[in-house]
Amino acid sequence: MSHIAILGITGRAGSRIATELLQRGHTLTGIARNTAKAGARPGLSLKQADATQLDALVPLLRGHDAVISATHFAGGIDAATAIAAAKRADVPRLLVVGGAGSLEIAPGRALVDTPEFPEAYKAEALAGRAFLEALRAEKELDWTFISPSALFEPGPRTGSYRLGGNQLLADAQGKSWISMEDYAIAMADEIERPEHPRQRFTVGY
């Protein structure tokens, strides 16, 4: 089993990814500004730190097989800090909870660039796209950026999902969605059976 660090473990996505990985027998280090929200669990070590502070983050990441960034893009850790921290700590893999805004709805046209995209989510989506672009310029670290579908909320853990590349996935009725619980399965599967080195992929129903 792997030893994995999760940045933003107290968030909605981070907490569900932690639950999935712990159920599979991995050992985790959860890093957050306020770890009290996470709660103690077997196999989980909690470290209180600001993930945007490189010098504080590096020693917490040493000795891990992978680090998952599950923080917000706007106001959270940026790509340069995440990449530098993983490299300086000798962590071979960086996996990122991405956003749907940078996914294409047509060739060369991203969801975030459509008139219908909600203004309230635009800053986060644009920051997520910038994070992905910075990762794509990284040639040494093994990174993977996993974008959920457009609707990304807590829901049932069905154990069923589809994978895509850079295009937004939608079901037969045109709905683009994935529960955070099934997204967590996809993240854990990618950690255990890596299939997307230095790539972005998406997960949906």
Phi, psi and omega in degrees: 000156185265158174252115192235137174259139178238118174272128182083038184293340181275352179285172183296315179286313182301319181293324180285324174297319178300315180300315180297314182292321178295321179297334180270358175095008177283155174258139188234149165244117180263126183241128180201162177294325179228096184282350181300333181289340186281319182079147182283138176215148177301135180088357183243126173250131184255134178231126180271120181195158174268113185295345179281350182264103188302312185295329178283330185282320187307309182296335179284338182269342183300140178089002180264155177275335181201157173233136177251127174262112180240028179270165172294150177282316180281109181091354178259198181295138177265170185297319182300318180291317180298315180295313181297319180297315180298316181295313182294331179270000181060038173268121189284341185227139173236122176244138188236130171285105186273190177239169180271343187301328182274356178288148182275138171257347174203160181306121178077005181236114183271154180304319183295340182269002179276151180298334184279349184296129184299130181299327183296335183255002189291317181299317179296317182294319179293322176294324177294321178294320178297322177299314180296318180298322177294321177297319182295339177273353182274123187253354185252309184288142175277105182241156173216132181245117186250110180270131171282175172286179188300315178263116187229095187223161172303146182186198183288150172263094184272337184079007182237133177199165174245152175250147174223183181259255181257003182257142179297131177270146175216154179276187185296336179268004179087005180275131179251108184201160174204138174285152177296330179292317179285328173300319179299324176297316180298320178297313180296321178298320180293325177294317184282327181226080186298125179232355186227059178293133180051045179221157165258138169223167182235158181229136180195182179266000000 
